[in-house]
Amino acid sequence: MNKIPSVDLRDFLSDNPERKQKFVNEIGKAYEEIGFVALKGHFLDNQLVESLYNQVEQFFNLPVEKKQQYEIPGIGGQRGYVGFGKETAKGFKKGDLKEFWHFGQYLAENSKYKSEYPENVSVSELPQFNKVGEETYKMLEKTGQFVLRALALHLGLEETYFDKYIAEGNSILRPIHYPPITQEPDDAVRAAAHGDINLITLLMGAQGKGLQVQNHHGEWIDAIAEPDELMINVGDMLSRHSNNKLKSTIHRVVNPPRELWGTSRYSIPFFMHPVSEMKLDALENCIDDAHPKLYPDITAGEFLRERLIELGLIKK
């Protein structure tokens, strides 16, 4: 497969059973073959997207010392600001050429996860930043819920199987700024080859060249979405839970050609995580003689901690 398939969520949301099944078949096939789709018909409107990019650009244009005030020690970068070059992909020594922000889950006061999740961080210089971030978070979470419902049906599960795990899940909205490249990168890239940790990732901002996906033949292919599409991929948690039936695909963000080094790039992924107690044990209907169990049992919380240590964001 040398192209990312495009699907339309409106098919799944329609009252027509054939359209709904068509979506389930298309997204299931894509996630078994390459692990990525471009999705139309999501819940983000253009105005919200524009507002978020505007706020994000304003934040990353703040002086470094202002941004550093929002870097919270001791939480592994799970909320607030993470400075340039601080995250390193698993298996790499060079830090990625990016800085980013994390919005996390919005919990009710009586939620049992209040003590588990760090508080969201407010940016005092930009009164709209947090409001627009929260609205975007909720629309992407809603989109992800329906994608997971389609995947539940594809895996032979009850349609709302994932709902209880993603309600109050430890999901993250991450606006990323890849600043202009001002000197020879010395083997560093904007985002080194990696698989995502979570269930699924919904990515805004894949309209230009840069994001590349590795197909099953080891070839790197450009993943470019249309302006009205989100790029959505399977993460390691879902791959593990489906015994690798659904593929978590290695991807990267390459540096632009030298003539474009002076330009910034922004992208905004939403990493959809379940609650920490969700068991990622391989689903029984994904195991048979031809597909023996590939991974030991683990919870989502344990798996996340392992990976944050590998990324250098928290200490053992």
QUIGICOR-V293822 format. One record per run of one state. SS is the DSSP state (H for helix, E for strand, L for the rest). FROM is the first residue (numbers start at 1). LEN is the number of residues. If there is no record, write none. Layout:
SS|FROM|LEN / SS|FROM|LEN
This chain:
L|1|4 / E|5|4 / H|9|5 / L|14|3 / H|17|17 / L|34|2 / E|36|5 / L|41|5 / H|46|15 / L|61|3 / H|64|5 / L|69|2 / E|71|1 / L|72|8 / E|80|3 / L|83|16 / E|99|5 / L|104|25 / H|129|26 / L|155|8 / H|163|4 / L|167|5 / E|172|7 / L|179|12 / E|191|4 / L|195|5 / E|200|5 / L|205|6 / E|211|4 / L|215|5 / E|220|3 / L|223|7 / E|230|5 / L|235|1 / H|236|6 / L|242|9 / E|251|3 / L|254|4 / H|258|3 / L|261|4 / E|265|8 / L|273|6 / E|279|1 / L|280|4 / H|284|3 / L|287|1 / E|288|1 / L|289|2 / E|291|1 / L|292|7 / E|299|1 / H|300|11 / L|311|6
